[in-house]
């Protein structure tokens, strides 16, 4: 498993807390593992919850009509990279 960066660790904590993933520790989430259809068992409702949590935390919207969502939500790493590029400073 790859090491999480500080930004990925912060995002992993946000995902675990916003989705109430009681059996998952943020540090257990592999940055390159699929967020959906993988070990976490996340679904489209979880994607909406993550998008809401991200907008509250980082100050920008993850829009449901973004054609890049499949890529953005591929893994913790891709989601974190997208946030780093768009977050309000």
BELJODA-V218739 format. One record per backbone hydrogen bond with DSSP energy under -1.0 kcal/mol. NH is the residue of the N-H (numbers start at 0). CO is the residue of the C=O. E is the energy in kcal/mol with one decimal. If there is no record, write none. Layout:
# BELJODA-V218739
nh co e
NH CO E
NH CO E
This chain:
# BELJODA-V218739
nh co e
8 4 -2.6
9 5 -2.2
10 6 -2.2
11 7 -2.9
12 8 -2.2
13 9 -2.0
14 10 -2.7
15 11 -2.6
16 12 -2.5
17 13 -2.7
18 14 -1.9
20 15 -2.2
21 19 -1.8
23 20 -1.8
27 24 -2.2
28 25 -1.4
32 29 -1.4
34 73 -1.9
46 42 -1.7
47 43 -1.7
48 44 -2.0
49 45 -2.8
50 46 -2.6
51 47 -2.3
52 48 -2.5
53 49 -2.8
54 50 -2.3
55 51 -2.1
56 52 -2.4
57 53 -3.3
58 54 -1.2
65 62 -1.5
68 65 -1.9
71 67 -2.9
72 68 -3.0
73 70 -1.5
76 30 -2.8
78 74 -2.3
79 75 -2.6
80 76 -2.5
81 77 -2.0
82 78 -2.3
83 79 -2.6
84 80 -1.6
85 81 -1.2
86 82 -2.6
87 57 -2.3
